[in-house]
Amino acid sequence: MNATPAETSGSALRAMGGLSFSKGHGTGNDFVLVADPDGTHSFDADQAAALCDRHQGIGADGLIRAVPSRFLPEGRELLVDTPAAEWFMDYRNADGSLSEMCGNGVRVFVHFLRTEGLIDLPDGGSLAIGTRGGVKTVVWTGNDYAVDMGPWEFIFPGEASAKAMDSLVAADGLEVPRPALSVSMGNPHTVVALAELAELAGTRLFTAPKVDPVPANGTNVEFVVPAEPLVHDGVGSVTMRVHERGVGETQSCGTGACAAAVAIRHWAGAEAPDVWRVHVPGGVVGVKFFAGPGGHEHVELSGPAVIVASGTLS
């Protein structure tokens, strides 16, 4: 007889008995965090899913293992060009699947390193972090964390540059599929603009939206309402909800906030600002565009990070 999901979850949790962990969030996007300075705690998909289960585990949108980069093949590759990226954010979604990067997660990750005494990061100090989406540089401002998320790009560049739309998205609560734009922030996103907040509230994200065509590795889907007026005192503003690949709807998504700002700014045209505020169910994050190395435009994500609890699995 095959094990039930509850039995699988219980078995996975028992195998991790005695594990020390913390729980943290960035604007409501929450994570279980485990410090692994010796590289001895690897997690499989079942274990990650059991920890993130909101009914029979701790509950989170994802699991973050803080491990020195030298203990992972992906980390060792990054160390060749960026020796300063000593710590690696080993991240799994709530369903146990590996993910390239999480913008809220990397802020919480660095805050966790600080609170655990694993790094010394003064006000204004920066830290290079290894992720499966490349090296990310995080600055501690004294109030929150700002992350250079690296360059953005269109997933389907030819279609986007020609039509400003490259796909259609169908979701429960929307009468007809809506045009969308697919943006990569190191992980895939598909952004849909809606007309008003009532339409955003009526979009039901219990099940994954259907995207056509869907990017090769799946996609996160952002539903965005531009503010009216869109720009105030030189700052653009949008409100967003997101369905995250491998998770479901979350209170916030850092890379999704960046992708939403990319898409709305692209649609708004040449006069659109470089600084944005993105309102998500869990709070507000800042997005800023700036010229990066090699002439590529980079995106900075800023916002808070909070550790709410620490404990040990029984």
N, C-alpha and C positions, 0 to 999 in steps of 0.2 A: 504494500500500500504506500502510495506517495505521501510525503509529509505535507500537512496543511501549511499555508503561509504563516500562521501563528506559531506552529511548531518549529518551522525554519527560523523565524525571528528569535524565538526563545532559545533555541540551540546556539545561534550565533552570539547572542548576548551572554549566555553562560560561558562560552569559550573566551570571552573578553573580561571575565570577572577580575576585579581588582584594578582595572584600567582607570587612571586619573584623566579627567577631562574638564573642560570649561564650556560654557554656553555664552555666545555673544551674538550681537546683531549690528548691522549697519542700516539705518532707517527701516527697520523691521525685517530685513532679509537676514534670517538667523542661521547659525552654524553651531555644530559641535566641533570643538577644537581639541586636538591632542598634541602635546609636546613630545617629540621623538628625537632628542639630540643625539642619540646613539644609533639611530637607524634600525631599531629592533622591532618596531610596531608597524608592520604592513597590514593593510585591510583589504579584504576582498569585497566584491559587490554585495554579497549577502550581509556581511558584517556592517558595512556602511548603511545599507538600507534599514537594518535592524536598529542601529543607533538613531537614525533620522525618523523612524516611525513615530508619529505623534500620539499614538494610542498605547503602544506596547514598548516603546523605546524612550529616548530622551526627547526627541522631536526637533527637527530642523529642516531647512531647505538644502543643507549639504553638510558634508564632513570635510574638515580641513586638518591635515596632518602637517605639523611644522617639523621639517626634517632637513638636515644639512644637504645641500645640493650634491655633494660628493657621493651620497648613498644611492642616487638614482641615475640611470643612464641619461635621461633627459636633462638632469641637472648638471652632470659632468660635461655634456655637450655645451651648455650655456657658459660654464666656467672657462672654457677655452678662450672665448672672446671677452667675457665679463667676469674676471676673478672675484670681483667684489660681491657677486650674487651668491653669497655663502648659504643663504637659507632658501628653501624651495617650498612653495605652497602646493602640496599634494592634495588636490581637490576632487571630491566625488559628489555628484548630485544626489538628491534624496533617494532616487531609485538604485543607487549604487554605481551608476555609470560614470566613467571618467569625464571630466570637463576641462577645456583648455584654460579657462580663466574666469574669474568673477570679480567685478570691480568693487562691489561692496565687500566681498570676501577678503580681498587683499588688504583693505583698510583694517578690517577686524583682525586679520592675520598679524599685521605689524603691531597693532595695539596689544594683541595677545603676547607677542614676543616681548614687548616692553613690560607688561604686567608680570610676566613670568621671570623677568630678570635675565632673559636670554640675549638681549641687546641693550646697548646704551645709545639712546637717540635723543639728543638735546633739542630744544625749541629751534626750529629752522633747519634741523638736520635732515639729511636724506639717506635712504637705504635702498639698495638694489635687491629685488626679490625675483627669484626664478619661478616661472610658471610654465605650463605646457603651451601657453600663448606667447612665450618669450619673456625677456627680462622687463620688469616694471619697476620704475623708480618712484618711491613713496616719500613725501616730505611731511614731517610733523610740524604743524604751524603753532602748536600750543593750545589750539582749540579743536582742530579736526585734522584730517589727513587729506592730502592732495596727491593724486596718483597720475603720473604720465602714462596714459593708456596706450601710447604709441600711435602710429598712423592708422587712419581708417581707410577703407576702400569699398567700392561697390562690389557685390558678389557677382552681379551680371553687368559689367561696366558698359558694354556696348548698348544694351537696352536702356540702362538708366540715363546715360548721357543723351540719348536720342529722345526719349519719351518721358523721363522723370518717373516712370513706373515700370516695373518689370515682372509683376506677378499679381495674382488675385488671391484674396483671403476670404474664406467663409467661416463664420463663427455663429454659434447659437445666440440668438437675440438680434442678429443683423438680418434684415429681410433678404438682401442680395449680397453676393460676394463683392468685396471692395478692392480697388486697386491698391498696390503696395510697392514699397521699395526695399530691396534687400541690401543690408550693410554688414560688412565684417568689421568687428572690433577685436580680431584675433579669435572670436567665436561668431557664429552666424546669427543675424537678426533680420526680421522682416517687419517693416513699420507701416502701419495703416493710420491715416488721418481721418478722424471723425469730426462731425460738424459741431456737436454740442455736448456738454457734460451729461445731460440726460441720456444721450445715446451711449456714451461711455459707461454709465452706470448700468444700463440695460443689457450690455454685452455680457453673456454668461460664459465664464471660462472654466467651468467644471471639467470640460473635455477639451482636448487640444484643437485649436483652429486648423482648418485644412488649407494648405498653401500650395498653389500651383503656378509655376513649377517650384518644387521645394529644393533648397540647397542640398548638396550631396550628403552632408552629415546631419540633416535635420535643421531646425531653426527655432529660435525664440521669437515670439510674436508680440510686438508692442502696439497698443491702440492708444492714439494720442489726440488730444484736443488742444489746438493752439489757443492762447489767451486772446482776449479782445480788450484793448489792442494787443497785438502780438509783442510789441516792443515798448518798454517803458523805461525812461532814463538810460537808454542804450543797452538794456538787458532784455533778451527774449525770454518768454515764459510759456511753458506747456504743462499739461496734466496728462499723466500716463498710467495705464494698467498694463500688466505683462503676464503672458503665459510662458513659463520657462520650460525649455526642453528637458525632459527627464524629471521634472519637479511638479509642474502645474502652476496655478496662479500664485505669485509671491507678493509680499508687501512692497518689494523694491527690487530693482535689478540695475546694477551700476553700469555694466556694458550696454544694457538696454536703454538706459537714460542717455548715454553717449550716442547710440545709434538713432534714437528719437530726435535728438538735437541735430545730428547730421542730416537726417531726412527733411525735417521741417526747415532748416536753414537752406538746404538745397532747393526746396520748393519755393521758398520766399524770395530767392534771387540774390543778386549781387549786393544789394543794400542791407542784407540781413546781418545782425551783429555777430560778434565772436564770443560773447558771454551769454550764458543761458541759465535759467533756473528751471529744474524739472521737478514737478510736484508728483509724488507717488503716494500710495495709501499709507506708507510708513513714515513719511516726512518729506524733506526737500533736499536735493543734491544740486551741486553746481557743476556746470560743464563749460569749459573754455577751450577755444581753438587757438593754436599758436604754431609758428613755423619751427619745425623740428630739423634734425640733421638731414643733410642731403636734399633739402628743399621739400621734404614731405610734410604735409600738415599733420600735426599731432593733436590729440584730445586729452585734456586734463579733467579728471573727475575729483571733486572734493566733497567731503561730508563727514559726519560723525562716525564713531565706532564705540561700542559699549560692550563690556564683559558683565554679564548679569549674575552668573553663578559658576561655582566650581564644585566638583564632587568626585566620587569614586564609584564605579559600577559594583553593585553587590554580587 
